[in-house]
């Protein structure tokens, strides 16, 4: 059975927190690559419409790593209700796929 590749997403409010989560997850081989970008988020929270700057974190990894990665993110995340979800990659360059496998 061939491995399934995923991208896992979350957001945090501070760049320092994003960097810490990214570094730990790469060091612990939970993700081959992590990308951080600043985003503007609009959402409802406790009955109010909110808008804030956040940092989106994207983890590239294998589906088999999801629950361990999720657990690690939750242990370091400052939000009461963090958004953590994965998207399966239906197509991926073979060389890049091999690199992900070797990295995690």
C-alpha positions as CSV (number, residue, x, y, z in Angstrom):
1,X,0.0,0.0,0.0
2,X,1.5,3.3,-1.0
3,X,1.6,6.2,1.5
4,X,-1.0,8.9,1.5
5,X,0.3,12.5,1.6
6,X,-1.4,15.3,3.4
7,X,-1.1,19.0,4.2
8,X,-2.2,19.9,7.7
9,X,-3.4,23.4,8.5
10,X,-3.7,25.5,11.6
11,X,-3.5,29.2,12.6
12,X,-2.1,31.0,15.6
13,X,-2.1,34.6,16.7
14,X,1.7,35.1,17.1
15,X,4.6,34.6,14.7
16,X,6.8,33.3,17.6
17,X,4.3,30.6,18.4
18,X,4.0,29.6,14.7
19,X,7.8,29.3,14.5
20,X,8.1,27.3,17.6
21,X,5.4,24.8,16.5
22,X,7.0,24.5,13.0
23,X,10.5,23.9,14.4
24,X,9.4,21.3,16.9
25,X,7.3,19.4,14.3
26,X,10.2,19.3,11.8
27,X,12.8,18.3,14.5
28,X,10.5,15.5,15.7
29,X,10.0,14.2,12.1
30,X,6.3,14.8,12.2
31,X,6.4,17.0,9.1
32,X,8.9,17.2,6.2
33,X,8.2,20.9,5.6
34,X,6.3,23.6,7.4
35,X,5.3,26.9,5.9
36,X,4.2,30.0,7.7
37,X,2.3,33.0,6.2
38,X,0.5,36.0,7.7
39,X,-3.2,36.0,7.0
40,X,-6.2,38.2,7.8
41,X,-9.0,36.1,9.3
42,X,-12.7,36.9,9.6
43,X,-14.9,34.6,11.8
44,X,-17.6,34.4,14.4
45,X,-16.6,33.7,18.0
46,X,-19.0,33.6,20.9
47,X,-21.7,35.4,19.0
48,X,-19.5,38.3,17.7
49,X,-18.0,38.8,14.3
50,X,-14.2,39.0,14.6
51,X,-11.3,40.1,12.4
52,X,-7.7,39.6,13.3
53,X,-4.2,39.0,11.9
54,X,-3.1,35.4,12.3
55,X,-0.3,33.1,11.1
56,X,-1.3,30.2,8.9
57,X,0.9,27.1,9.4
58,X,0.9,24.4,6.7
59,X,2.6,21.0,7.5
60,X,3.5,18.6,4.7
61,X,3.5,15.0,5.9
62,X,2.1,11.5,5.6
63,X,-1.5,10.6,6.6
64,X,-0.1,8.1,9.1
65,X,1.5,11.0,11.1
66,X,-1.7,13.0,11.4
67,X,-2.8,12.1,14.9
68,X,0.7,12.4,16.4
69,X,1.1,15.7,14.7
70,X,-2.3,16.9,15.8
71,X,-1.4,15.9,19.4
72,X,1.8,17.9,19.2
73,X,0.1,20.9,17.8
74,X,-2.5,20.9,20.5
75,X,0.1,20.6,23.2
76,X,1.7,23.8,22.0
77,X,-1.3,25.8,20.7
78,X,-2.6,28.8,22.6
79,X,-6.1,28.8,21.3
80,X,-9.1,27.4,23.2
81,X,-10.5,25.9,20.0
82,X,-7.7,25.6,17.4
83,X,-8.6,24.8,13.8
84,X,-6.5,21.7,12.8
85,X,-7.4,19.9,9.7
86,X,-5.8,17.9,6.8
87,X,-6.2,17.8,3.1
88,X,-5.1,14.7,1.2
89,X,-2.9,15.3,-1.8
90,X,-4.3,13.5,-4.8
91,X,-1.3,14.3,-7.0
92,X,2.3,14.8,-6.0
93,X,5.6,14.9,-7.8
94,X,7.4,11.5,-7.2
95,X,10.7,13.1,-6.3
96,X,9.0,15.4,-3.8
97,X,6.9,12.5,-2.4
98,X,10.1,10.4,-1.9
99,X,11.7,13.4,0.0
100,X,8.7,13.6,2.3
101,X,8.9,9.9,3.0
102,X,12.6,10.2,3.8
103,X,12.1,13.2,6.0
104,X,9.4,11.9,8.3
